[in-house]
Amino acid sequence: MAHALPAGKTAREVTLSEEETGAPFATVDRTNWLSCTLGRFKANPPRILLPRDISLTYREHIKNLVRTYKKDDMGNLAAEYVNTGADHFAHSLCYADIGLSLAPISSGGENIGKVT
């Protein structure tokens, strides 16, 4: 489970910790990670390509996270994502990006196909 970072943390920083039960979790800046992940669709040229026959459900989930802006405690505009419908596939894509960024750490620099 990804937890939100306090204000002022680095955008793509991932902090690894353990819960009281010993279960690992990652703490990230949710808004910035979602911006990086979903921004790949809007880049010119796009940095992510999907098959033409991708399900309508997947397409809608990706579109159902909308970046909006609100004032923070200091009166500055701050971005946030709100969902306008089911958004599970958008979040799963973001979690995959976070996990991919951790692959070199967990593999010890080995080919991740060899990690057990």
C-alpha positions, 0 to 999 in steps of 0.5 A: 500500500502506498502512503502519501508523503508530507508536503515538501518531499521530493516528487519521485522519492520512495520511502520504504518502511514496515508496518507494525505487523512487519509488512513492507510499505512504500510512502510516496508523493501520490500526486507527483507519481500520478502526474508522472505516470499519466503524463506518459499518455500526454507526452508528445510523442506519447511515452506509453502505447496501448494495444488498439483493442484495450478494453473500454473499461481500462480506457475509462479508468485512466481518464477517470483521474483528473488533476485539479488545483486547490489552495494549500494551507499557505494559500499556494495552488497545489495539484491534486487528483480527484476521481470522476469514476472507477480508477483502479487501472490508473492506480495499478499502472502508477503502482507498477511504475513505483515497483519498477523504480524499486526493481534495481534495489530489490534485485541487488543489481542482478537481472530481475528474472533471476531474483527469487 
